[in-house]
Amino acid sequence: MGNHLPEFRAAARRIDRRQFVTRASAAAVLAFAANMPTAGAASARRLNPRDISKNPFTLGVASGDPLPDTALLWTRLAPEPYTANSGLPTERVEVEWEVAQDERFTLIVARGTATAHPEFHHSVRVEVPGLSADRFYHYRFRVGTWISPAGRTRTAPAAGARVTQLKFATLSCQAYYHGYFTAYKHLAAEDLDVVVHLGDYLYEYAVTAVGGARNYTDRKLPAHYNSETITLEDYRLRYGLYKSDPDLMAAHAAHPFV
């Protein structure tokens, strides 16, 4: 904890901003859950998925909050994840999804489409009902000719089921600038039922052009990361930075998170 004390003191001085961000985030979650973007925020124009010329799945896929009969799936369209608009226009995009019993997707159990709204930074959240309890499923997304990496999730045991064991991992305090997320590479290979993330998922402090302790020699991060995150756009960019880490993407694709 000693290494984090200056950060905690700085955070205490910014409590009003944190409270504001928390309340604003809660409002956004409510709007997203209802699948209704904020009024008048964007046009109803839809982008032809075939007009997306770069891979939109640069941030991978994820699943979480498992229930006995439901899987919650996530991805975000970001051909250019380090730019403010992620390389997409302010238009809606239709995204196909499918869930299968096998990793080759020959036994499809559910499929459908979801809309990636620009109001939510073209993120996609799909709640898939009607699944069997306590079993693994594989899932993926498609936009035009682009297909996402496949993810694996698991539903929770049925209510009242006799559970003899539960294998899970707990995570906390992932600071991008403190070094590589090599622990997630090992986590992705573990045989687990679920991952519990205790926070913080990201930190708002500046990340230098070389990625802090990562000390990149083959690339430079954009200058806008080398400042504290304050605005909604800042936070969206910061999430794009964190979620572009290949080891974190691998862990998300391998296990459902809570």
C-alpha atoms as one frame of an Amber mdcrd trajectory, in Angstrom:
protein
   0.000   0.000   0.000   2.921   2.325   0.658   3.606   2.740  -3.048   0.017
   3.900  -3.588  -0.186   6.456  -0.749   0.563   9.547  -2.906  -2.084   8.360
  -5.362  -4.620   7.869  -2.548  -3.944  11.347  -1.164  -4.364  12.870  -4.606
  -7.570  10.882  -5.045  -8.932  12.251  -1.791  -8.458  15.799  -3.082 -10.466
  14.894  -6.164 -13.419  13.243  -4.389 -15.954  15.687  -5.853 -14.957  14.799
  -9.402 -14.995  11.088  -8.622 -18.507  11.384  -7.179 -19.609  13.202 -10.318
 -18.110  10.550 -12.596 -19.706   7.759 -10.533 -23.160   9.318 -10.749 -22.782
  10.043 -14.445 -21.672   6.456 -15.043 -24.717   5.128 -13.185 -26.985   7.206
 -15.408 -25.225   5.880 -18.506 -25.620   2.281 -17.321 -29.351   2.789 -16.821
 -29.679   4.221 -20.310 -27.649   1.384 -21.793 -29.663  -1.282 -19.969 -32.791
   0.094 -21.575 -30.965   0.100 -24.947 -32.009   3.729 -25.397 -29.312   6.311
 -26.125 -29.631   9.730 -24.569 -32.175  11.873 -26.376 -30.893  13.730 -29.431
 -27.300  12.657 -28.894 -26.757  11.178 -32.360 -28.496  10.680 -35.655 -30.313
   7.511 -36.632 -27.981   6.990 -39.603 -26.542   3.511 -39.890 -23.087   2.685
 -41.174 -22.798  -0.080 -43.734 -20.580  -2.666 -41.978 -18.784  -3.328 -45.261
 -17.504   0.248 -45.149 -15.327  -0.624 -42.134 -11.927  -1.128 -43.735  -9.877
  -1.864 -40.596 -10.279  -4.576 -37.980 -12.909  -3.242 -35.520 -12.213  -5.884
 -32.847  -8.906  -4.490 -31.589 -10.147  -4.600 -27.967 -11.203  -8.238 -28.034
 -14.302  -9.712 -26.413 -15.486 -10.311 -22.865 -18.255 -11.914 -20.822 -19.406
 -11.486 -17.258 -21.939 -11.645 -14.424 -23.004 -15.234 -15.223 -26.467 -16.527
 -14.296 -27.745 -20.114 -14.610 -29.566 -19.423 -17.883 -27.893 -16.267 -19.175
 -24.580 -15.125 -20.628 -23.636 -11.447 -20.796 -21.348 -10.728 -23.754 -19.354
  -7.604 -24.648 -17.201  -6.109 -27.345 -16.442  -2.631 -28.682 -15.856  -1.572
 -32.254 -12.569   0.324 -32.374 -10.576   0.210 -35.624  -8.354   2.945 -34.146
  -8.594   2.505 -30.346  -6.151   5.314 -29.485  -8.200   8.027 -31.216 -11.182
   9.894 -29.793 -13.756   8.431 -32.182 -12.024   5.031 -32.416 -11.907   5.450
 -36.179 -15.684   5.290 -36.711 -18.204   7.962 -37.759 -21.102   9.028 -35.542
 -23.376   6.352 -36.953 -24.913   3.170 -35.638 -23.510  -0.201 -36.643 -25.308
  -3.541 -36.698 -23.259  -6.322 -35.103 -24.011 -10.030 -35.411 -23.316 -12.400
 -32.529 -23.519 -16.146 -32.015 -23.112 -18.620 -29.164 -22.104 -22.260 -29.640
 -21.498 -25.361 -27.579 -18.183 -26.034 -29.310 -15.170 -23.886 -30.150 -15.535
 -24.578 -33.883 -19.052 -23.104 -33.845 -20.696 -26.113 -35.466 -23.339 -26.444
 -32.712 -24.918 -22.975 -32.584 -27.404 -22.525 -29.722 -28.179 -18.804 -30.103
 -27.537 -15.982 -32.548 -28.817 -12.500 -33.215 -27.883  -8.888 -33.915 -27.175
  -5.913 -31.671 -26.663  -2.228 -32.383 -23.376  -0.517 -31.571 -24.437   3.034
 -30.693 -21.996   5.945 -31.097 -23.467   7.355 -27.861 -21.841   4.401 -26.082
 -18.615   4.577 -28.070 -19.780   1.712 -30.294 -19.715  -0.784 -27.461 -21.977
  -3.828 -27.666 -23.638  -5.541 -24.734 -25.707  -8.676 -25.359 -27.605 -10.655
 -22.729 -28.195 -14.134 -24.141 -31.104 -16.003 -22.455 -32.213 -19.636 -22.599
 -28.862 -21.286 -21.897 -28.225 -24.391 -19.806 -26.856 -24.038 -16.297 -23.282
 -24.775 -15.294 -21.717 -25.278 -18.706 -19.205 -23.677 -21.031 -20.181 -21.796
 -24.179 -18.190 -20.178 -26.962 -19.152 -16.863 -28.533 -18.049 -14.376 -31.186
 -19.156 -11.266 -33.060 -19.219 -10.328 -36.731 -19.304  -6.965 -38.534 -19.379
  -7.156 -42.308 -16.458  -9.380 -43.265 -14.727  -8.963 -39.888 -15.021 -11.720
 -37.257 -13.965 -11.143 -33.661 -11.701 -13.430 -31.655 -13.745 -16.186 -30.028
 -14.431 -16.040 -26.323 -15.439 -18.694 -23.813 -17.876 -18.137 -20.999 -19.642
 -20.269 -18.417 -23.105 -20.113 -16.917 -23.645 -20.340 -13.160 -24.984 -23.492
 -11.488 -28.748 -23.802 -11.186 -30.393 -22.491  -8.031 -30.254 -25.192  -5.378
 -27.681 -27.254  -7.272 -25.231 -29.297  -5.246 -21.897 -27.573  -5.894 -18.860
 -29.441  -4.607 -16.195 -27.006  -5.770 -15.735 -23.603  -7.383 -12.495 -22.465
  -8.984 -12.032 -18.719  -9.275  -9.369 -16.031  -9.361  -9.403 -12.550  -7.839
  -7.762  -9.509  -9.416  -7.135  -5.937  -8.329  -5.154  -2.769  -8.961  -4.098
  -3.081 -12.614  -2.015  -0.005 -13.372  -0.935   0.107 -17.014   2.109   2.276
 -16.347   3.496  -0.037 -13.631   4.412  -2.741 -16.156   3.126  -5.516 -18.351
   0.065  -7.595 -17.418   1.963 -10.894 -17.613  -0.133 -12.373 -14.790  -3.130
 -12.259 -17.129  -1.282 -14.403 -19.670  -1.041 -17.134 -17.038  -4.616 -16.493
 -15.880  -5.951 -17.066 -19.407  -4.481 -20.587 -19.355  -5.924 -21.518 -15.951
  -8.881 -23.894 -15.519 -11.364 -21.585 -13.781 -15.107 -21.120 -13.407 -15.100
 -17.342 -12.990 -12.833 -14.345 -12.336 -13.713 -11.756  -9.691 -12.209  -8.323
 -10.337 -12.103  -6.247  -7.153 -10.873  -2.989  -8.780  -9.342  -0.696  -9.695
  -9.765  -1.641 -13.344  -7.826   1.436 -14.457  -6.143   4.503 -13.006  -6.551
   8.074 -14.157  -2.902   9.101 -13.806  -0.745  10.121 -16.761   0.870   7.449
 -18.937   4.055   8.544 -20.689   4.756   7.971 -24.385   6.762   4.827 -23.555
   4.037   3.372 -21.344   5.664   4.151 -18.011   7.546   1.131 -16.655   6.709
  -0.770 -19.836   9.369   1.372 -21.506   8.327   0.775 -25.106  11.152   0.986
 -27.613   9.196   0.044 -30.734   6.297   2.521 -30.504   5.087   5.693 -28.832
   1.703   6.281 -27.219  -0.228   9.403 -28.301   0.475  12.522 -26.238  -3.096
  12.729 -24.888  -2.367   9.790 -22.570   0.320  11.783 -20.767  -2.197  13.692
 -18.642  -4.796  12.938 -15.999  -8.118  11.581 -17.217 -10.946  14.018 -16.463
 -13.526  14.088 -19.248 -15.695  11.289 -20.624 -13.556  11.269 -23.762 -10.430
  10.933 -21.597 -11.876   7.886 -19.847 -12.961   6.272 -23.096  -9.446   6.682
 -24.452  -7.975   5.261 -21.258 -10.236   2.202 -21.392  -9.134   1.717 -24.998
  -5.512   1.771 -23.872  -6.016  -0.757 -21.073  -8.234  -3.085 -23.089  -5.737
  -3.159 -25.969  -3.297  -5.071 -23.758  -3.094  -8.569 -25.316  -2.796 -10.420
 -22.007  -5.837  -8.669 -20.524  -7.774  -9.449 -23.721  -6.769 -13.112 -23.429
  -8.004 -13.321 -19.833 -11.326 -11.717 -20.738 -11.773 -14.099 -23.665 -11.010
 -17.148 -21.517 -13.242 -16.537 -18.487 -16.382 -14.672 -17.421 -15.634 -11.739
 -15.089 -17.610 -10.433 -12.135
